[in-house]
Amino acid sequence: MRRPRKRMQKRMQKRTEAPEGQKPVRVTILQTTDVHCQIHPHDELFWEDGKSVFRKTGGYGQLATYLAQHRKANPQTFVIDTGDMFQGSRLSVKTNGKAISPILDALQYDLYLPGNWEVIYGKRTMQTLLGGLQGPKVCANMYHDLGEGKRGELIFPPYHIWNVAGIKIGFLGYTDPLVPIRQSPVYSKGIIYSKPEENIAHFVDVLRNQEQCAFVCVVAHLGLSQQIHLANQDVCAGVDYILGGDTHERVRVPIVCKHAKVVEPGAFGSFVGRLTLTIENGKVVADEYALDEISASKYKPAKQMESLIAQVENPFEAEIEEVLGYSTIPLYRYFVIENTIDTMILNALNFALPDVDIKLSNGFRFCPPRSTRDETGNIPITGGYLYDILPVDSVLRTANVTGRQIREWLEKELNNVFAKDASERFGGWLIKFKGMQLRFYAFGEKGKRVQEVKIGGQELDPEKVYSVVACEREGDPVDTLCRIKNVQQPRNLPMTLYSVMKEYWNAHSPVTPTPERNAVALDAPETLLTQVTGVDYQFR
């Protein structure tokens, strides 16, 4: 799949040629993000006419065809990926991400930004994976940790410049600084993150006034709420667009903020964001944005890419395709409050540990839906899909907590999702639970959102001690469980989440994981599909 060097040089020469005369020139920036190693077409959920609709989208073979068509139509096309490219599938876990590298190189990306999950195999592996890719990388807020809190050099260059049609377009990169809190701290050991606000004004000044860039894009993996927040701050003056990622939101019309427009092109390779700029007399005089659906029926897979995917996947194909169980209803994770996938995980925990008062499942939002039935009439859950649902196997841990701790923790978790100040929001959905019922105001006042909590059908007693089970997060303090601090009698169990899921499917397949409405928002629908508020945006 690699392009001969002369052809590559010729393509780059075409990209950088100045326009003849004063005719306007159109250049294109294409963006993927949060593909999470979904190399094949998959079921995708759309919200249309007030209900869930599923279509086949994505696949790197289909994406290769889409990119080839756009590059042929306009050689002055620049392709970027804004993170979470090495985590999210069994193939990636089995190869520590290595199997994905030749696929990305074959797609000839022009720029990469590390996402929050690029650290999943540790700092050194992240550096090796990203460093080995042919395209350049940027990130202006990831530093080497010299120890004792001392910040070293940036791990990646802070920005990249595309010389095209006689002008410069600058790309400045920022990834999520909350990585050590959102994920197991051990993943990002050796890295210090900083907030974009610390140096974005400096680097925009460098791009605008030193490099004389006519257009500046921030490539970001911060989440849509955080990206909107950043675009409204004065430190963002001079930025034209934020090409964002992380929260899998599907922005179809750019969100116009005080200083920049903000977009985010979904996830799992189901979409490509397409920004077209018109350049005239050395200036960008117009911009147009569209979100293109990578329909599996519209784009035939590129044969060379299909061959490459088969080559890297072949050693693991049997275990990826092994059917572990079935579901009678579609599996998805797109709703903020409750989803069928997390309900299935909680039911499995309840099967393994029925005497524990409260079972917890983290508020992950990754994993493509699954709705296609096989010859049995049900939806197969394969060994590969287990890793799509849970890319990391984790030891189960129990602990005891008081009712007062639970209430305080719930207020923090609700604020992580629904905070009025976008800078306080994490990227994930609401924590999921079984054995506990919660009534809350999603958009209520901080610290006063919880209205009612019941455990085992009884009102929460602040003084009573309850048992909790969740996954151990490697690197967390021993007395912390699922971000609940100062837990009592923490104990790791001789079982992992993968083993529990397999035993559950073996005993109960086909399963019907209908959400139980254990969490009910009093001011939002159970079908809430985004945590973004205050702007003209709908997930669909």
N, C-alpha and C positions, 0 to 999 in steps of 0.2 A: 504493500500500500504506500510505501514511501515514494515521494516525488523525486525524480532525478534533480541534482543540484542546479543544472542549467535552467530547468523549467521553473524551479523555485525562484531563482534570481530574476527570471523574466517576469514572473508574477509580481515580485516585489517591485521591480522597475515600473511596471504598469501602475502599481498602487501609488507611487510617489511622484509620477509625472505631473507637472503643473498643467492646468487646462490651457488649451489654445485659445487666444483671444480673450474675450470677456464672457464666453458662454458659461452659464451656470453648470456646475458639476454636482452630481448626486453620489454620495458615498453612503455605505450601509454598515451599521454595527449590529451584529447578531449576538444574542446572549442566551446561554443556557445556565441553569443553576440547580443545585440540590437534586441532581440526577440519582444519587445514592446507588450507583452501580446497577441500575435497572437496564440491562443490556438488551432485553427483548421487549416487544410490544406487550402491553398489559392492560387490564381493565382500568378505566379511569372514571371517577365520579364527577358528574356535572349537576348543578342545581338549576333545573329548568321547570317553569310553570309550577313552582312550589313543591317539587318532588325530586328525588334522586333519579338520575338517568346515567346509565353506564355505556361507555364506548371504548373501543380499543385504540390506544394511543402509544406513542413513544417507540423505543427501540433504536439502538445505535445504527442499525442497518438503514432504517427509515430516515434517521437524522442525517446520515451520510448522503443520501439522495437529495434531501432538502438543501443541504449546504452546497452540494455540487450545482444544483439548479441556480441558486442565488449567486454563487461565484461566477458561473458562466454568464448570467445575465448582467452582472456588474463586477468586474475583477477588483474594483475598489471596495472590497468587503472585508470587514475585520470581525473575527469571531472570538468571543470571550466566554469563559466559564467562571462563575463567581462562587464556587465552592461546594463542598460535600460531594466529592467525586470518587473517593476511595472507600467509602463506608456505606453498608446497607444491604449486602447480599451474602449468600453462602460462598460464592466464588471469591468475593473480596476477602472474606475472613480466612478462607482456606489458604490464600496466597499472600496474606498481609498486604493486599492492595495491588500486588505486582501484576496480576492478570489484567488490570484495567489500563495500565500504562500504554501498551501497544495500541489499544483501541483509541485512546485519546490522541496519541501521536498520529494515528492514521486519519483522524478527523481534522488534523492540522489547525488546532486552536492557535490563535495569535496572542492570547494572554490568559493567565490563570490568577485566581485569588484563592488562598486557602480558606475553607469554611470552618465551622466550629468542630466538625467531626474529623477533620484531617489529622488530628492528633491522636486518634483512637489507638494506633499502634505505637505510640510514643513519639517523642520529639525527633529522635534520630531517623526513624523510619519515615516520618513525615518529610524530613529534609531530603532523604534519598528518593522518595517517590516523586515529590514535586521537582527536585533538582534534576531528576532524570528525564523529565518531559522536555520536548524540544522547544516549546513556546516559552516566552519569558513569564515571570511571576512578579506580583507586586503585593506588598502589605506594609503599611506605615505604622502599625501599632503592635507588632510582635517582636520582642527583644530577647536576646540571650540573657538568661539569669546567671549572674556571676556569683550568686550566693549572698546571704545576709541582706537580701532585698536590693542588691546593687544591680542596676540595669546596664547591660552591655550594648553591643551594636544591634541594629535591626537585622533580623534573620533574612529578610528578603528586601530587594530594592523598594523604596516607597512609591515610586511612580514609573510609568512607561509612556513614551511619546510615539504616536503614529504620525509619520509624515505622509500626507496624502493630498493630492490635488493642489499642491502649492501652499498648504497650511499645516500647522501642527495641532493635533488633538491630544490632550494630556489625559492619562488615566491614573488616578490616585486611589490606592487600595486600603480598605479597613475591614477587619474581621471582628467578630464579637468579643469584646473584652471580658464578658461574663463566663467564658468557657470554664475556668477552674471552679465556678460555683454551680453552673448548670449540669456539668458532667463530672464523672469521677476525677478528683483532683490529680490522681497519678497520671492520667493521660497527658496532661500538659506540663508535667514536671520539667523544669529547666527553661520555661518560657515565662516572661513577664509581659502582660498585656497592658495597654494604656487606652484611655478613652480617645476617640477621634478628636474631641474638642481640644486636646493638648497641643496638637501640631498641625491641624488641618489648615488653619489660616496661613501658617508659614509655608506649607507646601503649595497651596493655591497661589500664593504670591510668587513662589519660585516658578511655577508653571506659567502663570500669566505674564509676569514682568521680566523674568530672567530668560525663560525658554520661549517666550512670546507665543504661547499657545492661543489659538483663536477660539478654542472650545475645550472645556474641562469637564470630564466625567469622574465622579467618584464611583468606583466599583466596590460594593459593600456586601458584607454578610452579617448584617446587624439585626435583621427583622424589619418588617414594614413599619411598625410603630416607631421604632428607633430611627429609622431612616427618615420618616416624616419629621420627627422631632429635630433631627440634625439639620434638615433642609430649611427649617424655620429659624435656626440660630444664626446670628450675625457672623460667626466664624466661618459660615458656609458661603459668604459673599464671594462671588467669582466662580462658583460651581454652576454649571448649566444643568446637568442631569445627575441623579443618583441611580445607578443601575444596580438594584439590590437583590438580596436573596435571604435565605434562612427560614422564613416563615411560610413558604410554599404558597403565598398569596398570588392571585392571578389579576394583575393590574392590566386592564384592557385600554383604559384611557389614562394618560399620565396625571398623577396627582400634583396639582400646581401649589407649591409652597412659597414661602416668602422669598427664598433665594434660588431654589432649584426645583426642577420637576423630578418626581420619584416614580419609579416603575419596579415591578418584580414579576418574573415570568413563570410562576407556578413551580412544579417539581417533577421529578422522575422522567425527564425528557419528554413530557407530554406537550410541552410548548416551547417556542422560541420567541424571545422578544426581539422585535425588529425596529431599530431606530434609523431612519433615513434623514440625512442632512443634505441640504442644498448649499453649495459653496459658490460664491460669486465675488469677484474682486478681492479675494483673500479673506472673505468673511463668511461666516455661516449665516445665511439669510432666512433659512426656514428649517423646521424639524417636524418630522411625522413619525408617529409611533403606532405599531400594531402588535398584537399578540397572536402569533400563528400557532394553530393546533397541529401537532404532528400526528395526523390521522393515519392509522396503520392501513386503512383501506385506500387512502389517497396516495401515499408514498410507498412505492415498492422498495424493498430493501436492496441496497447496493451489494452486488454479488461478492466483491472482494471483502467487504466488511462482514458479510455473513460467514465467509470462509474463515476469516480471522477469529470471529466470535466462537465458531465451532472448534477451532484449534485450541483456544485457551480454556474452553469449557469442557472439552471432551474428558479429561481425567476425572472430573467430578460430576459428570452428567447423571450417573446412576443415583447417587445420593441426593442430588438436587431434585430429581424427578420422582423419587420414592414418595408414595402417598402415605401420610401418617394418620389421616383422618378426613372427615367430611363435615361440612356445614350445610344446613338446610337453608340458610339465609345469607345474603351478601355480607362480606366482611369489609370493613372500612374504618378509617380513623380521621375523618375530616371535620367532625363536629366538635366544638369547643368543650362541651360539657360531658357527654357520654357517647360511646361508640361501641359497635359490636365486637371489634377486635379486643378492646380492653375488658369488655364484659366477659369474653371468652377466657382471658388470662385470669381474671378474678374468680371465675367459676372453677378454674383449674386449681387455684390456690385454696379455695374452699373445699374442694374434693380432697386435697392432700392434707389440709390442716383445719378440719371443721371446728375444732375447739378454740381456735384463736378468734378473739372478738372482732378485729378489724383487719381486712386484707387490703393492701395498697398496690396500685399499679401506676408507675410514673406517667406523667402527662405528655408522653411522646406524641409527635404529630407525623412522624415519618411512617412509611409503608404504603405502597399503592393498594387500592382496593382489589378484591377478588370476587367476581360475580358469575363467571362462566362455569356452567355445569358440564359434567362429563356424562358418559353413558349410564351412570347410576342414577342420574337425575339430581344429584347433589353437587356441591362445590368442593373440589378436592383441596386439601391442605397438604402441601408437599414438604419435603425436607428443605427445599430451597425457600419456600414461603415462611417456614419457621424463622429463618434468619432474616427475611424481610421484615417480619414482625418484631423480632428481638435480635438485632445484629450482635449483641453481646450476651453470652451466657453468664448468669450471675448466681452466686450462692445465696440461698435464702437466709434471712436473719430475723429472729424474733426479739422483742423487747417489751418492757412494760412502761406505760406512760400514764400520767394522771389526766383526768378530764380537763383540768385547767390547761395543761400543755397542749392537748388536742385542739382546744378552742383557739389558743394563741397561734398555733401552727396553721390552722385553717384560715385565719385572718391573713397571715403572711402569704399563704399559697394563693388565696383569692386576689391579693394585691399584685402578686407576680403576674397574674393573667389580666386583671382588669384595672390596673392603676390608672388614675387620671393623668398623672405625669408619665408620659411614654417611656422616659428614661428608666423608670422603675419596673417596667414589664420585662419578664423573661420571654424566651421564644416559644415555650411549650404551651400545651393546653392545660386545662384544669386537672389536678391530680384525680385519679379514679379510685374508688373504694367500694368495698362490699362489707356488710355488717353494720354500716353506719348510714344514717339518713341526714341530709343537710338541706336546709332551706336558707337562701341567701339573696342579697341584692348584689347583682354583678356590678352595677354602676353606682353603688352606694358610697358612703364616706369611708375613707381608709380607717380600718380598725373597727368598723361598726357594720360590716356587711353580713356577718353571720346572724341569722334570726332564730334558727332552731337546729339543734343537733340531737339525734336519738341514736342510741347504740343498743342493739338487741331489743328494739321496740320501746326502750325506756329513755326518759330525758337524761341528757348528759349530766353526770354528777362531777363537779369540779374536783372533789376530793377522792373520788373512786379511782382505782388503778385498773387500766384496761391493757389487754395484750394486743400486740400489733405484729404483723409479718409483712416484710417487703424485701426488696433485693439489696444486698450489700453493695455499696458503691466504693470500690477500691480507692483507698487514699483518704476516705472520710475518717474523722476521729471515731474511736470505738464506741463512744456514747452518742453517736449520731445515726439516725435511721431515717432515710428518705427526707432529709433536711429537718427532722425533729431532733432538737438538741437536748442533751442531758437525759437521755433515756436510761431506764434502770434495767439491770440484768440482761444486757444484750447478749445474744447467743447465736452463733452461726450454726445452721442445720446441715446434716449430711445429705443435702439434696440441692440441686440447682433448678433454675426455672425451666431449662430445656427438659430435664428429666420429668418434672412435674407435668409439663404440657403433654409430653409423649404418653405418660401413663393415663392422663385424663382422656386423651383422644382414644387410646386403646380401650378404655372402659366405657366411654359414653358416645363414641361416634355413631351416627352423625349428631353434631351438636347444634343447638339453636340458641345462640347467645344474644337474646333480646335484651337491650338496655333496660334496667330495672327502675330508672328514675330515682336512684339513691341521692343524686344531687339535683336540686330544682332551683332554678333562678326565678325569683319573683318578678323580675323586670326584664326578662329576655326569653326568647323562645328556646325550646329544647333543640331546635334545629339551627341554633346560632353557628355560623360558619366562619366567623372572623372575630378577632378581638380589637380590630381597628375601628375607631369611632371618630366623629367630628370632621370627617372629610367625605367627599362624594365618591364612595367606593362600595361595591358589593362583590362578594365572592360568588362566582357562578361558573 
